[in-house]
Amino acid sequence: MTTFLPQAFSTRKKFKKITIWLFWIIYTSSFFFSLSLRAQRLSWGLVGGLTYSKVANLDNKRKLSAASGTFLMYQFKDNWAIQQELRYLSAGAKMGFQGTRFTFRADYIESVTALHYLFFGQYFRWQAQTGLGVGYNTWATFDKEFDARPFVFRWDYHLMLGVGFRRTFGAWQWLQVNLRHRFGRRSVFNNAAFRVPHSIFSLDVAYSLPLLTSRRGWR
């Protein structure tokens, strides 16, 4: 019995991970398929930028890192759009314990679904953004030497709020700058006595690439 319980618990954790992955694969595939049916207002592109993160509710300082990825956006109204993103993101903090200072780093593959409201404008458009994201931890270290993955939850969930500024050059071509904050909804460390989630500011630059242009010439 004592050996059976840990094995059963491990099996349940694996089943939970597989279920979450399948959910996101099915959801993302359905999202892309539905957008392909409405390709007149579809655009995709590349995004990259900087992250400025810390672990909330702990005595630590923010750490500057980087993130990059791709996105697919569908503008379903003149001033409303939904965007699916896939990124590789680095977060962490500069921490201390019993007089010792060290740097904590955690890398994630992150999927974000974001809703954008675009304020009217011909070439320049401000926008407000909100969304939900899930990330899978791929690597974690203390001072680039010690493996921190045994102490870090594999899955991370967050709420995103942000603003953006877009410069449009044509029917599909635009350059956009985003300023966002990710509010972590789960603790980073699995051995913490209280919730210690990520707090991540990010400054991104996104550029759209040709996919399928609109028949209406939307901006």
Biotite code that builds the C-alpha atoms (Angstrom):
import biotite.structure as struc

atoms = struc.array([
    struc.Atom([0.000, 0.000, 0.000], chain_id="A", res_id=1, res_name="MET", atom_name="CA", element="C"),
    struc.Atom([2.780, 2.448, 0.831], chain_id="A", res_id=2, res_name="THR", atom_name="CA", element="C"),
    struc.Atom([4.382, 1.952, -2.582], chain_id="A", res_id=3, res_name="THR", atom_name="CA", element="C"),
    struc.Atom([1.061, 2.004, -4.419], chain_id="A", res_id=4, res_name="PHE", atom_name="CA", element="C"),
    struc.Atom([-0.005, 5.476, -3.239], chain_id="A", res_id=5, res_name="LEU", atom_name="CA", element="C"),
    struc.Atom([3.002, 7.425, -4.618], chain_id="A", res_id=6, res_name="PRO", atom_name="CA", element="C"),
    struc.Atom([2.674, 5.578, -7.933], chain_id="A", res_id=7, res_name="GLN", atom_name="CA", element="C"),
    struc.Atom([-1.044, 6.394, -8.131], chain_id="A", res_id=8, res_name="ALA", atom_name="CA", element="C"),
    struc.Atom([-0.359, 10.041, -7.284], chain_id="A", res_id=9, res_name="PHE", atom_name="CA", element="C"),
    struc.Atom([2.329, 10.218, -9.988], chain_id="A", res_id=10, res_name="SER", atom_name="CA", element="C"),
    struc.Atom([-0.054, 8.678, -12.518], chain_id="A", res_id=11, res_name="THR", atom_name="CA", element="C"),
    struc.Atom([-2.726, 11.263, -11.694], chain_id="A", res_id=12, res_name="ARG", atom_name="CA", element="C"),
    struc.Atom([-0.222, 14.112, -12.181], chain_id="A", res_id=13, res_name="LYS", atom_name="CA", element="C"),
    struc.Atom([0.850, 12.724, -15.563], chain_id="A", res_id=14, res_name="LYS", atom_name="CA", element="C"),
    struc.Atom([-2.779, 12.302, -16.618], chain_id="A", res_id=15, res_name="PHE", atom_name="CA", element="C"),
    struc.Atom([-3.501, 15.904, -15.606], chain_id="A", res_id=16, res_name="LYS", atom_name="CA", element="C"),
    struc.Atom([-0.564, 17.210, -17.663], chain_id="A", res_id=17, res_name="LYS", atom_name="CA", element="C"),
    struc.Atom([-1.605, 15.192, -20.711], chain_id="A", res_id=18, res_name="ILE", atom_name="CA", element="C"),
    struc.Atom([-5.189, 16.457, -20.372], chain_id="A", res_id=19, res_name="THR", atom_name="CA", element="C"),
    struc.Atom([-4.060, 20.100, -20.246], chain_id="A", res_id=20, res_name="ILE", atom_name="CA", element="C"),
    struc.Atom([-1.796, 19.672, -23.269], chain_id="A", res_id=21, res_name="TRP", atom_name="CA", element="C"),
    struc.Atom([-4.561, 17.990, -25.269], chain_id="A", res_id=22, res_name="LEU", atom_name="CA", element="C"),
    struc.Atom([-6.973, 20.775, -24.353], chain_id="A", res_id=23, res_name="PHE", atom_name="CA", element="C"),
    struc.Atom([-4.593, 23.464, -25.623], chain_id="A", res_id=24, res_name="TRP", atom_name="CA", element="C"),
    struc.Atom([-3.767, 21.530, -28.812], chain_id="A", res_id=25, res_name="ILE", atom_name="CA", element="C"),
    struc.Atom([-7.450, 21.049, -29.629], chain_id="A", res_id=26, res_name="ILE", atom_name="CA", element="C"),
    struc.Atom([-8.287, 24.639, -28.707], chain_id="A", res_id=27, res_name="TYR", atom_name="CA", element="C"),
    struc.Atom([-5.440, 26.142, -30.761], chain_id="A", res_id=28, res_name="THR", atom_name="CA", element="C"),
    struc.Atom([-6.184, 23.901, -33.763], chain_id="A", res_id=29, res_name="SER", atom_name="CA", element="C"),
    struc.Atom([-9.863, 24.867, -33.657], chain_id="A", res_id=30, res_name="SER", atom_name="CA", element="C"),
    struc.Atom([-8.905, 28.532, -33.396], chain_id="A", res_id=31, res_name="PHE", atom_name="CA", element="C"),
    struc.Atom([-6.633, 28.395, -36.453], chain_id="A", res_id=32, res_name="PHE", atom_name="CA", element="C"),
    struc.Atom([-9.172, 26.388, -38.471], chain_id="A", res_id=33, res_name="PHE", atom_name="CA", element="C"),
    struc.Atom([-12.021, 28.791, -37.725], chain_id="A", res_id=34, res_name="SER", atom_name="CA", element="C"),
    struc.Atom([-9.866, 31.754, -38.689], chain_id="A", res_id=35, res_name="LEU", atom_name="CA", element="C"),
    struc.Atom([-8.834, 30.148, -41.969], chain_id="A", res_id=36, res_name="SER", atom_name="CA", element="C"),
    struc.Atom([-12.510, 30.261, -42.963], chain_id="A", res_id=37, res_name="LEU", atom_name="CA", element="C"),
    struc.Atom([-12.467, 34.039, -42.502], chain_id="A", res_id=38, res_name="ARG", atom_name="CA", element="C"),
    struc.Atom([-9.055, 34.770, -43.975], chain_id="A", res_id=39, res_name="ALA", atom_name="CA", element="C"),
    struc.Atom([-9.973, 38.236, -45.283], chain_id="A", res_id=40, res_name="GLN", atom_name="CA", element="C"),
    struc.Atom([-9.129, 39.720, -41.884], chain_id="A", res_id=41, res_name="ARG", atom_name="CA", element="C"),
    struc.Atom([-6.356, 37.374, -40.887], chain_id="A", res_id=42, res_name="LEU", atom_name="CA", element="C"),
    struc.Atom([-2.734, 38.309, -40.273], chain_id="A", res_id=43, res_name="SER", atom_name="CA", element="C"),
    struc.Atom([0.266, 36.701, -38.644], chain_id="A", res_id=44, res_name="TRP", atom_name="CA", element="C"),
    struc.Atom([3.722, 37.847, -37.677], chain_id="A", res_id=45, res_name="GLY", atom_name="CA", element="C"),
    struc.Atom([6.702, 37.766, -35.370], chain_id="A", res_id=46, res_name="LEU", atom_name="CA", element="C"),
    struc.Atom([7.059, 39.329, -31.933], chain_id="A", res_id=47, res_name="VAL", atom_name="CA", element="C"),
    struc.Atom([10.016, 39.885, -29.658], chain_id="A", res_id=48, res_name="GLY", atom_name="CA", element="C"),
    struc.Atom([11.021, 42.038, -26.746], chain_id="A", res_id=49, res_name="GLY", atom_name="CA", element="C"),
    struc.Atom([12.114, 42.344, -23.142], chain_id="A", res_id=50, res_name="LEU", atom_name="CA", element="C"),
    struc.Atom([10.665, 41.096, -19.859], chain_id="A", res_id=51, res_name="THR", atom_name="CA", element="C"),
    struc.Atom([11.151, 42.721, -16.463], chain_id="A", res_id=52, res_name="TYR", atom_name="CA", element="C"),
    struc.Atom([10.090, 40.213, -13.833], chain_id="A", res_id=53, res_name="SER", atom_name="CA", element="C"),
    struc.Atom([10.120, 39.309, -10.175], chain_id="A", res_id=54, res_name="LYS", atom_name="CA", element="C"),
    struc.Atom([8.449, 36.789, -7.860], chain_id="A", res_id=55, res_name="VAL", atom_name="CA", element="C"),
    struc.Atom([5.586, 38.502, -6.054], chain_id="A", res_id=56, res_name="ALA", atom_name="CA", element="C"),
    struc.Atom([5.216, 38.410, -2.247], chain_id="A", res_id=57, res_name="ASN", atom_name="CA", element="C"),
    struc.Atom([8.953, 37.771, -1.727], chain_id="A", res_id=58, res_name="LEU", atom_name="CA", element="C"),
    struc.Atom([11.901, 40.048, -0.990], chain_id="A", res_id=59, res_name="ASP", atom_name="CA", element="C"),
    struc.Atom([13.534, 40.180, -4.429], chain_id="A", res_id=60, res_name="ASN", atom_name="CA", element="C"),
    struc.Atom([14.399, 42.540, -7.266], chain_id="A", res_id=61, res_name="LYS", atom_name="CA", element="C"),
    struc.Atom([13.263, 42.501, -10.855], chain_id="A", res_id=62, res_name="ARG", atom_name="CA", element="C"),
    struc.Atom([15.347, 40.780, -13.524], chain_id="A", res_id=63, res_name="LYS", atom_name="CA", element="C"),
    struc.Atom([15.655, 41.830, -17.179], chain_id="A", res_id=64, res_name="LEU", atom_name="CA", element="C"),
    struc.Atom([15.225, 39.014, -19.708], chain_id="A", res_id=65, res_name="SER", atom_name="CA", element="C"),
    struc.Atom([13.916, 38.424, -23.235], chain_id="A", res_id=66, res_name="ALA", atom_name="CA", element="C"),
    struc.Atom([11.010, 36.802, -25.070], chain_id="A", res_id=67, res_name="ALA", atom_name="CA", element="C"),
    struc.Atom([10.220, 35.980, -28.696], chain_id="A", res_id=68, res_name="SER", atom_name="CA", element="C"),
    struc.Atom([7.607, 34.146, -30.683], chain_id="A", res_id=69, res_name="GLY", atom_name="CA", element="C"),
    struc.Atom([4.853, 34.317, -33.266], chain_id="A", res_id=70, res_name="THR", atom_name="CA", element="C"),
    struc.Atom([1.177, 35.292, -33.383], chain_id="A", res_id=71, res_name="PHE", atom_name="CA", element="C"),
    struc.Atom([-1.980, 34.919, -35.451], chain_id="A", res_id=72, res_name="LEU", atom_name="CA", element="C"),
    struc.Atom([-4.553, 37.735, -35.322], chain_id="A", res_id=73, res_name="MET", atom_name="CA", element="C"),
    struc.Atom([-8.144, 37.834, -36.541], chain_id="A", res_id=74, res_name="TYR", atom_name="CA", element="C"),
    struc.Atom([-9.873, 41.218, -36.672], chain_id="A", res_id=75, res_name="GLN", atom_name="CA", element="C"),
    struc.Atom([-13.562, 40.324, -36.477], chain_id="A", res_id=76, res_name="PHE", atom_name="CA", element="C"),
    struc.Atom([-14.776, 43.948, -36.193], chain_id="A", res_id=77, res_name="LYS", atom_name="CA", element="C"),
    struc.Atom([-13.362, 47.292, -37.261], chain_id="A", res_id=78, res_name="ASP", atom_name="CA", element="C"),
    struc.Atom([-12.063, 47.882, -33.734], chain_id="A", res_id=79, res_name="ASN", atom_name="CA", element="C"),
    struc.Atom([-12.026, 44.371, -32.204], chain_id="A", res_id=80, res_name="TRP", atom_name="CA", element="C"),
    struc.Atom([-9.476, 41.605, -32.736], chain_id="A", res_id=81, res_name="ALA", atom_name="CA", element="C"),
    struc.Atom([-8.484, 38.319, -31.134], chain_id="A", res_id=82, res_name="ILE", atom_name="CA", element="C"),
    struc.Atom([-4.881, 37.138, -31.142], chain_id="A", res_id=83, res_name="GLN", atom_name="CA", element="C"),
    struc.Atom([-3.330, 33.755, -30.439], chain_id="A", res_id=84, res_name="GLN", atom_name="CA", element="C"),
    struc.Atom([0.348, 33.846, -29.440], chain_id="A", res_id=85, res_name="GLU", atom_name="CA", element="C"),
    struc.Atom([3.068, 31.281, -28.927], chain_id="A", res_id=86, res_name="LEU", atom_name="CA", element="C"),
    struc.Atom([6.274, 32.482, -27.255], chain_id="A", res_id=87, res_name="ARG", atom_name="CA", element="C"),
    struc.Atom([9.447, 31.384, -25.554], chain_id="A", res_id=88, res_name="TYR", atom_name="CA", element="C"),
    struc.Atom([9.763, 33.572, -22.482], chain_id="A", res_id=89, res_name="LEU", atom_name="CA", element="C"),
    struc.Atom([12.413, 33.975, -19.800], chain_id="A", res_id=90, res_name="SER", atom_name="CA", element="C"),
    struc.Atom([11.467, 35.253, -16.341], chain_id="A", res_id=91, res_name="ALA", atom_name="CA", element="C"),
    struc.Atom([12.956, 35.242, -12.849], chain_id="A", res_id=92, res_name="GLY", atom_name="CA", element="C"),
    struc.Atom([14.314, 37.554, -10.189], chain_id="A", res_id=93, res_name="ALA", atom_name="CA", element="C"),
    struc.Atom([17.386, 38.639, -8.234], chain_id="A", res_id=94, res_name="LYS", atom_name="CA", element="C"),
    struc.Atom([16.907, 37.013, -4.845], chain_id="A", res_id=95, res_name="MET", atom_name="CA", element="C"),
    struc.Atom([18.574, 36.567, -1.487], chain_id="A", res_id=96, res_name="GLY", atom_name="CA", element="C"),
    struc.Atom([18.576, 34.037, 1.326], chain_id="A", res_id=97, res_name="PHE", atom_name="CA", element="C"),
    struc.Atom([20.465, 34.258, 4.632], chain_id="A", res_id=98, res_name="GLN", atom_name="CA", element="C"),
    struc.Atom([22.779, 36.952, 3.307], chain_id="A", res_id=99, res_name="GLY", atom_name="CA", element="C"),
    struc.Atom([23.491, 35.185, 0.009], chain_id="A", res_id=100, res_name="THR", atom_name="CA", element="C"),
    struc.Atom([22.446, 36.883, -3.223], chain_id="A", res_id=101, res_name="ARG", atom_name="CA", element="C"),
    struc.Atom([21.648, 34.829, -6.325], chain_id="A", res_id=102, res_name="PHE", atom_name="CA", element="C"),
    struc.Atom([19.758, 35.050, -9.610], chain_id="A", res_id=103, res_name="THR", atom_name="CA", element="C"),
    struc.Atom([16.739, 32.869, -10.281], chain_id="A", res_id=104, res_name="PHE", atom_name="CA", element="C"),
    struc.Atom([15.794, 32.145, -13.900], chain_id="A", res_id=105, res_name="ARG", atom_name="CA", element="C"),
    struc.Atom([12.782, 30.259, -15.260], chain_id="A", res_id=106, res_name="ALA", atom_name="CA", element="C"),
    struc.Atom([12.047, 29.705, -18.963], chain_id="A", res_id=107, res_name="ASP", atom_name="CA", element="C"),
    struc.Atom([8.577, 28.946, -20.344], chain_id="A", res_id=108, res_name="TYR", atom_name="CA", element="C"),
    struc.Atom([6.867, 27.989, -23.559], chain_id="A", res_id=109, res_name="ILE", atom_name="CA", element="C"),
    struc.Atom([3.831, 30.226, -23.353], chain_id="A", res_id=110, res_name="GLU", atom_name="CA", element="C"),
    struc.Atom([0.478, 30.279, -25.143], chain_id="A", res_id=111, res_name="SER", atom_name="CA", element="C"),
    struc.Atom([-1.645, 33.435, -24.794], chain_id="A", res_id=112, res_name="VAL", atom_name="CA", element="C"),
    struc.Atom([-5.131, 34.224, -26.073], chain_id="A", res_id=113, res_name="THR", atom_name="CA", element="C"),
    struc.Atom([-5.615, 37.999, -26.125], chain_id="A", res_id=114, res_name="ALA", atom_name="CA", element="C"),
    struc.Atom([-8.540, 40.277, -26.949], chain_id="A", res_id=115, res_name="LEU", atom_name="CA", element="C"),
    struc.Atom([-7.638, 43.647, -28.496], chain_id="A", res_id=116, res_name="HIS", atom_name="CA", element="C"),
    struc.Atom([-9.754, 46.796, -28.734], chain_id="A", res_id=117, res_name="TYR", atom_name="CA", element="C"),
    struc.Atom([-8.371, 49.144, -31.408], chain_id="A", res_id=118, res_name="LEU", atom_name="CA", element="C"),
    struc.Atom([-9.204, 52.821, -31.207], chain_id="A", res_id=119, res_name="PHE", atom_name="CA", element="C"),
    struc.Atom([-10.046, 54.408, -34.539], chain_id="A", res_id=120, res_name="PHE", atom_name="CA", element="C"),
    struc.Atom([-7.303, 55.946, -36.657], chain_id="A", res_id=121, res_name="GLY", atom_name="CA", element="C"),
    struc.Atom([-6.123, 55.804, -40.246], chain_id="A", res_id=122, res_name="GLN", atom_name="CA", element="C"),
    struc.Atom([-2.408, 55.102, -39.799], chain_id="A", res_id=123, res_name="TYR", atom_name="CA", element="C"),
    struc.Atom([-1.868, 55.226, -36.031], chain_id="A", res_id=124, res_name="PHE", atom_name="CA", element="C"),
    struc.Atom([-4.064, 53.186, -33.691], chain_id="A", res_id=125, res_name="ARG", atom_name="CA", element="C"),
    struc.Atom([-3.932, 52.840, -29.923], chain_id="A", res_id=126, res_name="TRP", atom_name="CA", element="C"),
    struc.Atom([-5.321, 49.681, -28.391], chain_id="A", res_id=127, res_name="GLN", atom_name="CA", element="C"),
    struc.Atom([-6.210, 48.077, -25.084], chain_id="A", res_id=128, res_name="ALA", atom_name="CA", element="C"),
    struc.Atom([-5.447, 44.381, -24.503], chain_id="A", res_id=129, res_name="GLN", atom_name="CA", element="C"),
    struc.Atom([-6.452, 41.661, -22.083], chain_id="A", res_id=130, res_name="THR", atom_name="CA", element="C"),
    struc.Atom([-5.991, 37.924, -22.148], chain_id="A", res_id=131, res_name="GLY", atom_name="CA", element="C"),
    struc.Atom([-5.263, 34.628, -20.463], chain_id="A", res_id=132, res_name="LEU", atom_name="CA", element="C"),
    struc.Atom([-2.114, 32.558, -20.791], chain_id="A", res_id=133, res_name="GLY", atom_name="CA", element="C"),
    struc.Atom([-0.636, 29.228, -19.826], chain_id="A", res_id=134, res_name="VAL", atom_name="CA", element="C"),
    struc.Atom([3.060, 28.397, -19.737], chain_id="A", res_id=135, res_name="GLY", atom_name="CA", element="C"),
    struc.Atom([5.108, 25.220, -19.414], chain_id="A", res_id=136, res_name="TYR", atom_name="CA", element="C"),
    struc.Atom([8.427, 25.475, -17.607], chain_id="A", res_id=137, res_name="ASN", atom_name="CA", element="C"),
    struc.Atom([11.311, 24.134, -19.678], chain_id="A", res_id=138, res_name="THR", atom_name="CA", element="C"),
    struc.Atom([14.267, 25.242, -17.569], chain_id="A", res_id=139, res_name="TRP", atom_name="CA", element="C"),
    struc.Atom([14.992, 26.813, -14.180], chain_id="A", res_id=140, res_name="ALA", atom_name="CA", element="C"),
    struc.Atom([18.299, 27.621, -12.481], chain_id="A", res_id=141, res_name="THR", atom_name="CA", element="C"),
    struc.Atom([19.861, 29.395, -9.521], chain_id="A", res_id=142, res_name="PHE", atom_name="CA", element="C"),
    struc.Atom([22.896, 31.400, -10.652], chain_id="A", res_id=143, res_name="ASP", atom_name="CA", element="C"),
    struc.Atom([23.032, 29.425, -13.949], chain_id="A", res_id=144, res_name="LYS", atom_name="CA", element="C"),
    struc.Atom([24.632, 26.488, -12.098], chain_id="A", res_id=145, res_name="GLU", atom_name="CA", element="C"),
    struc.Atom([22.088, 24.795, -9.850], chain_id="A", res_id=146, res_name="PHE", atom_name="CA", element="C"),
    struc.Atom([19.061, 23.071, -11.317], chain_id="A", res_id=147, res_name="ASP", atom_name="CA", element="C"),
    struc.Atom([15.933, 24.669, -9.827], chain_id="A", res_id=148, res_name="ALA", atom_name="CA", element="C"),
    struc.Atom([13.364, 22.589, -11.719], chain_id="A", res_id=149, res_name="ARG", atom_name="CA", element="C"),
    struc.Atom([12.589, 20.288, -8.738], chain_id="A", res_id=150, res_name="PRO", atom_name="CA", element="C"),
    struc.Atom([11.359, 23.370, -6.834], chain_id="A", res_id=151, res_name="PHE", atom_name="CA", element="C"),
    struc.Atom([9.330, 24.962, -9.668], chain_id="A", res_id=152, res_name="VAL", atom_name="CA", element="C"),
    struc.Atom([5.803, 24.104, -10.784], chain_id="A", res_id=153, res_name="PHE", atom_name="CA", element="C"),
    struc.Atom([5.817, 22.877, -14.374], chain_id="A", res_id=154, res_name="ARG", atom_name="CA", element="C"),
    struc.Atom([2.636, 24.769, -15.274], chain_id="A", res_id=155, res_name="TRP", atom_name="CA", element="C"),
    struc.Atom([2.039, 28.492, -14.887], chain_id="A", res_id=156, res_name="ASP", atom_name="CA", element="C"),
    struc.Atom([-1.169, 30.452, -15.493], chain_id="A", res_id=157, res_name="TYR", atom_name="CA", element="C"),
    struc.Atom([-1.599, 34.191, -15.741], chain_id="A", res_id=158, res_name="HIS", atom_name="CA", element="C"),
    struc.Atom([-3.900, 37.104, -16.532], chain_id="A", res_id=159, res_name="LEU", atom_name="CA", element="C"),
    struc.Atom([-2.577, 39.719, -18.946], chain_id="A", res_id=160, res_name="MET", atom_name="CA", element="C"),
    struc.Atom([-3.419, 43.427, -19.238], chain_id="A", res_id=161, res_name="LEU", atom_name="CA", element="C"),
    struc.Atom([-1.748, 45.856, -21.598], chain_id="A", res_id=162, res_name="GLY", atom_name="CA", element="C"),
    struc.Atom([-1.790, 48.707, -24.088], chain_id="A", res_id=163, res_name="VAL", atom_name="CA", element="C"),
    struc.Atom([-0.448, 48.901, -27.625], chain_id="A", res_id=164, res_name="GLY", atom_name="CA", element="C"),
    struc.Atom([0.383, 51.343, -30.376], chain_id="A", res_id=165, res_name="PHE", atom_name="CA", element="C"),
    struc.Atom([0.202, 50.368, -34.049], chain_id="A", res_id=166, res_name="ARG", atom_name="CA", element="C"),
    struc.Atom([1.533, 52.013, -37.203], chain_id="A", res_id=167, res_name="ARG", atom_name="CA", element="C"),
    struc.Atom([-0.198, 50.708, -40.338], chain_id="A", res_id=168, res_name="THR", atom_name="CA", element="C"),
    struc.Atom([1.611, 50.660, -43.691], chain_id="A", res_id=169, res_name="PHE", atom_name="CA", element="C"),
    struc.Atom([-0.920, 48.822, -45.877], chain_id="A", res_id=170, res_name="GLY", atom_name="CA", element="C"),
    struc.Atom([-3.767, 46.338, -45.976], chain_id="A", res_id=171, res_name="ALA", atom_name="CA", element="C"),
    struc.Atom([-1.892, 43.778, -43.877], chain_id="A", res_id=172, res_name="TRP", atom_name="CA", element="C"),
    struc.Atom([1.437, 45.372, -42.986], chain_id="A", res_id=173, res_name="GLN", atom_name="CA", element="C"),
    struc.Atom([1.862, 47.002, -39.593], chain_id="A", res_id=174, res_name="TRP", atom_name="CA", element="C"),
    struc.Atom([4.335, 47.537, -36.787], chain_id="A", res_id=175, res_name="LEU", atom_name="CA", element="C"),
    struc.Atom([3.117, 47.444, -33.205], chain_id="A", res_id=176, res_name="GLN", atom_name="CA", element="C"),
    struc.Atom([4.573, 48.139, -29.758], chain_id="A", res_id=177, res_name="VAL", atom_name="CA", element="C"),
    struc.Atom([2.975, 46.476, -26.713], chain_id="A", res_id=178, res_name="ASN", atom_name="CA", element="C"),
    struc.Atom([3.404, 47.237, -23.026], chain_id="A", res_id=179, res_name="LEU", atom_name="CA", element="C"),
    struc.Atom([1.954, 44.465, -20.859], chain_id="A", res_id=180, res_name="ARG", atom_name="CA", element="C"),
    struc.Atom([1.814, 43.118, -17.350], chain_id="A", res_id=181, res_name="HIS", atom_name="CA", element="C"),
    struc.Atom([1.286, 39.432, -16.577], chain_id="A", res_id=182, res_name="ARG", atom_name="CA", element="C"),
    struc.Atom([-0.344, 38.696, -13.232], chain_id="A", res_id=183, res_name="PHE", atom_name="CA", element="C"),
    struc.Atom([0.615, 35.156, -12.245], chain_id="A", res_id=184, res_name="GLY", atom_name="CA", element="C"),
    struc.Atom([-2.211, 33.068, -10.805], chain_id="A", res_id=185, res_name="ARG", atom_name="CA", element="C"),
    struc.Atom([-0.074, 30.189, -9.509], chain_id="A", res_id=186, res_name="ARG", atom_name="CA", element="C"),
    struc.Atom([2.976, 30.005, -7.269], chain_id="A", res_id=187, res_name="SER", atom_name="CA", element="C"),
    struc.Atom([6.346, 29.692, -8.926], chain_id="A", res_id=188, res_name="VAL", atom_name="CA", element="C"),
    struc.Atom([7.817, 27.432, -6.230], chain_id="A", res_id=189, res_name="PHE", atom_name="CA", element="C"),
    struc.Atom([6.114, 24.212, -5.176], chain_id="A", res_id=190, res_name="ASN", atom_name="CA", element="C"),
    struc.Atom([7.522, 24.339, -1.632], chain_id="A", res_id=191, res_name="ASN", atom_name="CA", element="C"),
    struc.Atom([6.301, 27.842, -0.703], chain_id="A", res_id=192, res_name="ALA", atom_name="CA", element="C"),
    struc.Atom([4.057, 28.216, 2.335], chain_id="A", res_id=193, res_name="ALA", atom_name="CA", element="C"),
    struc.Atom([2.018, 30.924, 0.564], chain_id="A", res_id=194, res_name="PHE", atom_name="CA", element="C"),
    struc.Atom([1.355, 31.977, -3.022], chain_id="A", res_id=195, res_name="ARG", atom_name="CA", element="C"),
    struc.Atom([4.396, 33.476, -4.777], chain_id="A", res_id=196, res_name="VAL", atom_name="CA", element="C"),
    struc.Atom([3.455, 34.023, -8.448], chain_id="A", res_id=197, res_name="PRO", atom_name="CA", element="C"),
    struc.Atom([5.349, 35.691, -11.277], chain_id="A", res_id=198, res_name="HIS", atom_name="CA", element="C"),
    struc.Atom([4.923, 39.416, -11.845], chain_id="A", res_id=199, res_name="SER", atom_name="CA", element="C"),
    struc.Atom([6.145, 40.179, -15.360], chain_id="A", res_id=200, res_name="ILE", atom_name="CA", element="C"),
    struc.Atom([6.231, 43.461, -17.268], chain_id="A", res_id=201, res_name="PHE", atom_name="CA", element="C"),
    struc.Atom([7.025, 43.132, -20.964], chain_id="A", res_id=202, res_name="SER", atom_name="CA", element="C"),
    struc.Atom([7.817, 45.516, -23.812], chain_id="A", res_id=203, res_name="LEU", atom_name="CA", element="C"),
    struc.Atom([7.268, 43.860, -27.191], chain_id="A", res_id=204, res_name="ASP", atom_name="CA", element="C"),
    struc.Atom([7.584, 44.812, -30.838], chain_id="A", res_id=205, res_name="VAL", atom_name="CA", element="C"),
    struc.Atom([5.348, 42.916, -33.255], chain_id="A", res_id=206, res_name="ALA", atom_name="CA", element="C"),
    struc.Atom([5.520, 42.984, -37.061], chain_id="A", res_id=207, res_name="TYR", atom_name="CA", element="C"),
    struc.Atom([2.939, 41.461, -39.382], chain_id="A", res_id=208, res_name="SER", atom_name="CA", element="C"),
    struc.Atom([3.974, 39.336, -42.363], chain_id="A", res_id=209, res_name="LEU", atom_name="CA", element="C"),
    struc.Atom([2.022, 38.652, -45.569], chain_id="A", res_id=210, res_name="PRO", atom_name="CA", element="C"),
    struc.Atom([-0.470, 35.835, -45.294], chain_id="A", res_id=211, res_name="LEU", atom_name="CA", element="C"),
    struc.Atom([-3.814, 36.645, -46.893], chain_id="A", res_id=212, res_name="LEU", atom_name="CA", element="C"),
    struc.Atom([-4.827, 40.237, -47.527], chain_id="A", res_id=213, res_name="THR", atom_name="CA", element="C"),
    struc.Atom([-8.285, 41.609, -47.043], chain_id="A", res_id=214, res_name="SER", atom_name="CA", element="C"),
    struc.Atom([-10.728, 42.254, -49.864], chain_id="A", res_id=215, res_name="ARG", atom_name="CA", element="C"),
    struc.Atom([-11.952, 45.264, -47.919], chain_id="A", res_id=216, res_name="ARG", atom_name="CA", element="C"),
    struc.Atom([-8.498, 46.692, -47.216], chain_id="A", res_id=217, res_name="GLY", atom_name="CA", element="C"),
    struc.Atom([-8.991, 46.848, -43.447], chain_id="A", res_id=218, res_name="TRP", atom_name="CA", element="C"),
    struc.Atom([-6.692, 48.699, -41.121], chain_id="A", res_id=219, res_name="ARG", atom_name="CA", element="C"),
])
